[in-house]
Amino acid sequence: MKTNKTYLDYNAGAPLRKEALAAMSDLWSSVGNASSIHSSGRNARSVIESARESVAALFDALPANVVFTSGGTESNVTALSPVWLQDGVPFSVDRLFVSAVEHPSVLAGGRFSPDKVHKINVDDCGRVDLGDLAQQLAGIPYGEKALVSVMAANSETGVLQPIKEIGVVVEDAGHLFHVDAVQAAGRMDLSIAMMGCQALSVSSHKLGGPQGVGALVLAKGSVRPAPLMTGGGQESWRRAGTENTAGIAGFAAAAEASLNVDERARLARMQQQLESQLKSQYSDLLIFGCEAPRLANTTCFAVEGVPAETALISFDLSGVAVSSGSACSSGKVGVSHVLTAMGVDEPTARGAIRVSMGWGTREDDVNAFLKAWKRIYDRMSPQKKKERAV
């Protein structure tokens, strides 16, 4: 990847990998609905079934349990259903438990009514409080069924949740578990069996595949959420609608490329380089979640008094694309619900900057970011302003 901009916003969306582009290019001029029985249809079906194997390999899952969707949000909303199926027979799920740092599509509760959604507390690194989770599950009235939904890795801070431990707590209590693996997929080793969840969500464009494609991956067994999209028999009646064959092929190619362990090691080295320089040169800089295990591609930091909204504009003018750790609305940078749940005060949270790297990131990009940040810090930080006033 070579552009005129230093792109460090992979958690929002990764640039398209060349492997994904090639896979899609081969299919854009092809014709054929994967549900048709003629040769063109069978060819499309073959592409999709092969892609299931590639996506399943991300999670050590069964290819047949990969259900293609339009992306992570649809996968999440599909999983967050008050109706699930056991051997095709519906049963009710009465309550939904989500951590306080989840993606908005999970915090919104999916298909649950707001009064049935409960939040799980997190510690000051944003990791689920296992004691609070166990206590809340123990308080559920006898006979009720619950669904717990927790992300594997936070999109803002990169902090990893204790997914295996959460799975044990949920399983011991006899309830269901869903994992939002959108940010973690392809960036760390994941096994759906080891996580102990019934379903997990993944998105193509976080891996370097095309936008508008994702999957809900199901665990072994016959338990699954009731379909969100109904009306046709596609995806074995689990998601109606003609499959996006070219997009799915690109998703599969990106999934295969993301399993490169050398790429992960390179990102870890660059993260260490970036953070060591930030820590050594800026004593008033805070890196969020740095005391917890994190993704090797994500660094979220702030300097109180340096507002993220202004800093982001300055970064962009310097040719560096990063984002705020805060959710954006109508172009405004607000206070992150993630950092608020972690106990970060509002003035500090308003300065959160997220650097997220990926397959195309090089050391030159890190250096370009550091140079841009130095200019911004020297101009905007309260500490530098005091020094100039002396």
Order of alpha helices (4+ residues) and beta strands (2+ residues): beta-alpha-alpha-beta-alpha-beta-beta-beta-alpha-beta-alpha-beta-alpha-beta-alpha-beta-beta-beta-alpha-alpha-alpha-beta-beta-alpha-beta-beta-beta-beta-alpha-alpha-beta-alpha-alpha
